[in-house]
Amino acid sequence: MARGGIKPGPGLAAYLEATKSADILFGAVQKHILVKATRPDGRRQDVLHPSEMIKPDWCHRAAFYKLLNPPPKGPTTFVRENVFQEGHNTHAKWQKWLQEMKRLGGDWYCESCRQTFWDDETPELCQLCSSPLLTYAEVPLNAPALTIGGKSDGYCPEDNCLIEIKTLGLGSIRFEDPKFLAKYELEMEGRGQVVDLVRMWRDFRRPLPQALRQGQLYLYLARHFEDLWVDRITYFYEFKPTQEAKSFTVLYDESISEPAIEGAQLITDALAAGRPPRCNINPGGSCKNCRALDTAGAA
């Protein structure tokens, strides 16, 4: 196989499609990104991730199987990777601003000694080698007793809050809150269906449902397992079509996280017992998430 290629599999089609680009350089960039996406990204496979736990179709049984036998990285596309990178860029921008304001605490990675250290205040130098070459490494939120591991986008000690940074596009609204989006969809003669972006952004006044649940779960982990005194979470939203921004601050409500915590405890107990839990999406049966992972004769 040529150097930098992709092994046979679902990702090969996207890679081959990139080779058809009329612009050689553009095609080369696409292939580079697709190859890069196949490499390990450091995402832990031995923990439950809050971003998965808050989804409506989070299946306890499927999560159990994935922890026992982590699946390989799935296929991707250049568009998807481009979206992910734009999200990373937005995170870095807001984190840099908070760092410049001396309002950011959390983990910091030193580019010189390649070590990570925690600081409640925004440091100017590495605690270990005094280098100024520091990169924000966000806020670890781990609960080993519940097999949960994750990170929040930021921590502002003087405000007693965590930070979540989100980009908002039509796709995310259509997926998470289609009823809200439907109010701004218009039929235009000769143009089909369009969305009134101005009115929609004007009326966007709270975090999307999954982001709300994820933030509350982060607060639960911070308070109960990381000894961080936080009682709220602030969301920074950037609207992709216009680059306008809004913020929302939500107070801690432990009851919102109870279903996810109970599910994590159930999965952790099942791992200790060596027996998969029942499917919580389709009690007495299986759902699309666990059906393919289920083993023959599983209870």
N, C-alpha and C positions, 0 to 999 in steps of 0.2 A: 504493500500500500504506500502511496506517496506520502511524504512527510507532511504532517499537519492535517491529514484526512480524518474522516469519521468512520468508525467501524460499522459494519452492516447492522441495520436496526431501524427503529422509527425515525431517528434523526437524520438518516442518510438522505431521505427524500428532500428535506429542506436544504441540505448541503448541496445536493446535485442541482436543485433549482437555482441556488445562488451562482452556480457556474454558468448559467445561461444569461446572466445580466449583460446587456449591450455595453455597459460601461465596465471595463475591465477592473478599474480601481474599486468601484462600488461593489462589484461582485467579490473582490478579494477581501474587502472589509467585512462583508456579510459572512464569508467563509471563516475568517479569523474569529469573529464573535461566536459562531456556532461551534467551532472547535474549542474555544475557550470555555464555553458553557458546559462541555462534557467533563471538564476537570473537577476534582473535588473542591467544594466551596467552603469547607470547614463547618457546615451546618451539622450539629450533633444528631445522630440517628438513634441514640439510646435514651432519649427523653421524650416526654409529651410536650409539644410546642403550643403555647397559648393561642397562637394564630390559627391553629387547627381546632383547638378545644372549644372555641366560641362559635364555630360554624353550626348551623341548624342540623346538618346531617353528620355530625361527628359521631362515629360509631365506636363504642367501647371495644367490641370484639375485633374490628378491623385494626384499631390502635394497638391492641394486644399482639396481634400477629405481626404488625410492622415493627414492634419493638423486639420481638423474637427473631425476626428475619428481615432486616431493613431492605426495602426495595431499591433497585438501582435508580439513578436519576432518569426521569422520563424525557421524552422528546421535547424539543423546544423550537422556536422560530426566531428569526432576526427581529421581527416586530416585538415579540414578547420580551426578548432580552433588551431591546431598546427602551421599552417601557420600564423594566426593572432598573436600568441604569439611570433613567431620568428621575426615578424615585430616590435612588441613592444620592444623586446630585442635589436634590431638594433637601434631603436630610442633612447633608454636609453643609449646605448653605446656612440653614437655620441654626445648626449647632455651632458653626463658626461665629455667627452673630452673637449668640449667647456667651460663647467663650470670650469674645472681645469685650463684652459687658461685665465679665467676671461673675457671671450668674450660673455657671455650669459646673456641676459636680458629677462624679462617676469614675469609671475606669479610664485610664490614659495609657496609650502605648507609646513607648519611646523608640524612635527610629534608630537611635544610636546603639543602645544596649539591648534592644529588642525584648524588653521586659514590660510587663503591664503592672500598674499600681493604681490604688484607689486614692482619690482625694475629694474631700467634701467641698473644697473650694477650687476655683480654677487655678491650676498651677502655671507658673511661668517656666519652671525648670523641672527636669526629671528628678524624682526623689532619690533615685538610685545612682545616677551618674552625672547629674546636673546639666544634662543636655537640654537645649531649648526646642529640640525637634520632637514635638509631641503631637499625637493624633488622638482624637477623642474615640474611645472604644465603647461608649454607651454605658448602660446600667444593667449589670447581670442580675437576673431574678430567678433564683434556683430554689427548688423545694425537693431535695433528694428523697425525703420521706414519702412524697407523692409522685416521684418520677417525672417532675416537671422542670423544664429548663427554658429560659427565654431571656430577652433583653428589651428594656424600654429605651426609647430614643433619647431621653434626657432626664436630668434630675436637677431641680432648682431648690437648694436647701433653704434659702431665705424666704421662699414662697411656699414651702412645705408641699411641693407638687412634683409629680412626674410630668414628662413631656412626651407627646406623640405627634409626629409630623406626617401629614397625609397629603397626597395629591388627589384631586377630585376630577374625574372625567365622566363622560356619559356612560361608559361601560360599567364603572363601579356603581353608579346610581341605578342603572338598569338591572344589575345583578342583585343588589342589596335592598333597594327600595323602589320597585317598579311602579307602585301606586303613586308615589311622589312624582316620579318622572312623567307619568301619564298626564298629569295636570297641565304640562307645558308642551305637550306634543300637538302640533297643529298640522292640518292638511292644507297644503298650498297648491293651487292650481298650476300645473306644469312643473312643480318641484316635488310633489309627493309629500311625505311626512317630514316636518322639520321640528326642531325644538327651540322654544323661546328661551335662549340662554340667559338673557338679561333678567327676566322675571324669575327664572329658576334659581339663579345665584342669589338674587335679592331675597328670596323666600327660604333659602337654605339656612336654617337657624339652629341646627343641632347635629352632633356627630351621627354618622350612619350607624345602624343597629349593631353590626359586628364590631365596629371600632369602639362603640360604647361598652360592649361586653368585654372586649379585650382590655380596655383601659381599667375597668373595675377588677379584672383578674390580676393585672399588673399591680394594682394597689394592694390587693390581698397578699400577693407574694412579697411585696416590699415590706409590708407591715408585719407579717407573721413569720417570715423566713430571713429577711435581710436586715432587720432592725433599722429600717428607715422610717422616720416619723413624717409620713406624708398623709394628707387628708383630702387630696384633690388631684385631678389630672387635667392638664391644659392641652387641647388639641390645636395645632396650627394646620389649617387647610389651605392649600393652593389650588386655585381653579385653573385647570390646564388650558382651556380655550383663551383666557384673558390674562393669566398670571396674577389675578387679584387674590387677596388672602383674607381669611377670617380666623378668629380664634374662639374657642368655647372652653369654659372651665366647668368641670363636673365634680361634685363632691362625692366622697367615698360612700358606697352603699354595699355592704358586705353581702346582702341577700342576693344580689345579682350574680355573684360568683358561686353561690352554693351548689347549683347543678353541676358545674364544671369540676368543682373540688370533690364532690361526691363521686363523680365519674372517675376522676384520677385515683381516688382511694380504692375504688372497686377494681380498676385495672391493676394497680400496684399489688393488691391482695391476690388477684388472679395470677400474676406473675410469680408470686411467692409460692402459690399452691400448684403452679404448673398446669392450670386448667383455664381455658379461655372463658371469659364472661359471656353472657347471653347478649344478643343484639338488642340494643335499646331503641333502634329506629323502627324495627319490625319485631316486636316482642313475640316470642314463640316461633320465629322464622329467621330469615336473613334479609339483608338489604344489599344494594348494589356494591357497597363499599366492602362488606365482609364476605360476600358470596364467593368472590374469586379467590379470596385468601383462605377460606375455610378448608380444613383438612377432612378427608374422608373419615366418617365415624366420630367427628368432634361432637362433644356434648352440646 
